[in-house]
Amino acid sequence: MEAVIVSGGKQYRVREGDVVRLERLPQPQGATVEFREIAYVKGDGEPVVERKALAEARVVGQVIRTGLAPKLVVVKFRRRKNYRRRRGHRQPYTAVRITRIEAGV
C-alpha cells in the first residue's frame, strides 16, 4: 500500500516501513504522528483520489529523530566590486517511520 501525504506544504510519497524526512514537527522522539491530509492512496486495487474516501484515510508514523540537515553555504559575489558575503544554513527536520496506512474505503 502506498499514499501521498501532505506535510509542511510539501507532498511525500510513502509506503509502510519507509523513513521520511519532513519539515520540523513539534512531536518529541518516539511519539506517534497521524497524517490526516492525504492526496492519494493506492492499495491492491484502483487508486483512491475522491475527497470523501481520502477524508477517512489516515497514515500513522513514529518519530525516529529530529535534527539539522547538512549545512548549505550560500555565497554572494560581485566581481570587481569587493563585495563578498558568505552565509550558512541548516534546515531542521523530523525523521518519521511510516508504520500504518489505512484507506478510508
C-alpha positions in Angstrom: 0.0 0.0 0.0 1.2 3.5 -0.8 0.0 7.0 -0.1 0.9 10.6 -0.8 0.8 12.7 2.4 0.9 16.5 2.7 3.2 17.9 5.5 4.8 21.3 5.7 3.4 22.4 2.4 5.1 19.6 0.5 3.9 16.2 -0.7 5.7 12.9 0.1 5.1 9.5 -1.4 5.3 6.9 1.3 4.8 3.2 1.9 4.7 1.2 5.1 8.2 0.9 6.6 9.6 4.0 4.8 11.6 6.6 6.7 10.7 10.1 5.5 12.5 13.4 6.4 9.8 16.0 6.9 9.8 19.7 7.9 10.3 20.0 11.7 7.3 18.7 13.6 6.6 19.6 17.3 6.4 16.0 18.5 9.3 14.6 20.5 11.3 11.5 19.6 9.3 8.2 19.9 5.9 9.9 19.6 3.2 8.7 17.2 2.2 11.1 14.4 -1.0 10.8 12.4 -1.3 12.4 9.0 -4.9 13.2 8.0 -4.2 15.4 5.0 -3.7 12.8 2.2 -3.7 13.4 -1.5 -3.7 9.8 -2.8 -4.0 6.2 -1.6 -3.4 3.0 -3.5 -3.9 -0.4 -2.2 -4.2 -3.7 -4.1 -6.9 -2.3 -6.5 -7.5 1.0 -8.0 -6.1 4.2 -6.6 -8.3 6.4 -4.4 -8.5 10.1 -5.1 -12.1 11.0 -4.2 -12.3 13.5 -1.4 -14.8 11.7 0.8 -12.7 8.5 0.9 -9.5 10.4 1.4 -11.1 12.3 4.4 -11.5 8.9 6.1 -8.0 7.7 5.3 -5.0 8.2 7.6 -1.3 7.5 7.7 0.4 6.7 11.0 4.1 7.0 11.7 6.6 7.2 14.6 9.1 10.0 15.1 12.6 8.5 14.9 14.7 11.6 15.4 14.8 15.4 15.0 17.9 17.2 13.8 19.5 19.5 11.4 20.3 18.8 7.7 23.9 19.2 6.4 25.0 22.8 6.1 24.3 24.7 2.9 26.7 27.5 2.1 25.2 30.5 0.3 27.8 32.8 -1.3 27.1 36.1 -2.9 29.8 37.7 -5.0 30.0 40.7 -7.3 33.1 40.8 -9.5 35.4 43.9 -9.3 33.3 45.5 -6.5 35.0 44.0 -3.4 31.6 42.5 -2.4 31.6 39.1 -0.9 29.0 37.5 1.5 29.1 34.0 2.9 26.3 32.6 4.9 25.4 29.1 6.1 22.0 27.4 6.7 21.0 24.1 8.3 17.3 23.2 7.8 15.6 21.5 10.8 13.9 18.2 10.0 12.0 15.3 11.6 12.6 11.8 10.5 9.4 9.7 10.6 9.0 5.9 10.0 5.6 5.1 8.4 4.0 2.3 10.4 0.5 2.0 9.0 -1.6 3.2 6.0 -5.3 2.9 6.4 -7.5 3.6 3.4 -10.9 5.1 4.1 -12.7 2.8 1.6 
